[in-house]
Amino acid sequence: MSFRPFTPPRILSTSDSWTNVLESRLGIDLRALAAFRIGLGLVLLIDLLTLRLPGLRTFYTD
C-alpha cells in the first residue's frame, strides 16, 4: 500500500475567472435561444391577429 500525502482541493487560480466558470455552468445554446425567440414571436403574432385585431374597430372608433 502506497501512502499519498494530503492535497487540498484546488482553488481557482487567477487565470480562471468567475465569468468563465459561470458561463460554462449557466450558458445557453444560441440555437435554443433563437428557437425560443421565434416561437415567442409567433405566439405574439397569433394573439394579435386572433384576439386583439377583431376588437380594434370597437375600441378606436366613435
C-alpha positions in Angstrom: 0.0 0.0 0.0 1.4 3.3 -1.0 1.0 6.5 1.0 -0.1 9.6 -0.8 0.2 13.0 1.0 -2.9 15.1 1.5 -3.5 17.6 -1.2 -6.1 20.4 -0.5 -8.9 21.0 -3.0 -7.9 23.1 -6.0 -8.8 26.8 -5.6 -9.5 28.8 -8.7 -6.3 30.3 -9.9 -6.0 33.9 -11.2 -6.2 32.6 -14.8 -9.7 31.0 -14.1 -12.2 33.9 -14.0 -15.6 33.7 -12.4 -17.2 34.6 -15.7 -15.7 31.5 -17.4 -16.9 29.3 -14.6 -20.4 30.8 -14.6 -20.6 30.7 -18.4 -19.8 27.1 -18.5 -22.4 26.3 -15.8 -25.2 28.6 -16.8 -24.6 29.1 -20.5 -27.4 28.7 -23.0 -27.2 27.3 -26.5 -27.7 30.0 -29.1 -29.9 27.8 -31.3 -32.2 27.2 -28.4 -32.4 30.9 -27.7 -33.2 31.6 -31.4 -35.9 28.9 -31.4 -37.4 30.4 -28.2 -37.5 33.9 -29.7 -39.1 32.7 -33.0 -41.7 30.8 -31.0 -42.5 33.8 -28.8 -42.8 36.0 -31.8 -45.2 33.6 -33.4 -47.3 33.4 -30.3 -47.5 37.2 -30.1 -48.5 37.4 -33.8 -51.2 34.8 -33.4 -52.5 36.6 -30.3 -52.5 39.9 -32.1 -54.4 38.6 -35.2 -56.9 36.4 -33.4 -57.7 38.2 -30.2 -56.7 41.8 -30.4 -57.4 42.8 -34.0 -61.1 42.0 -34.0 -61.8 44.4 -31.2 -59.8 47.2 -32.8 -62.8 48.9 -34.5 -64.9 48.7 -31.4 -62.5 50.5 -29.2 -60.9 53.0 -31.6 -64.0 54.4 -33.4 -66.7 56.7 -32.4 
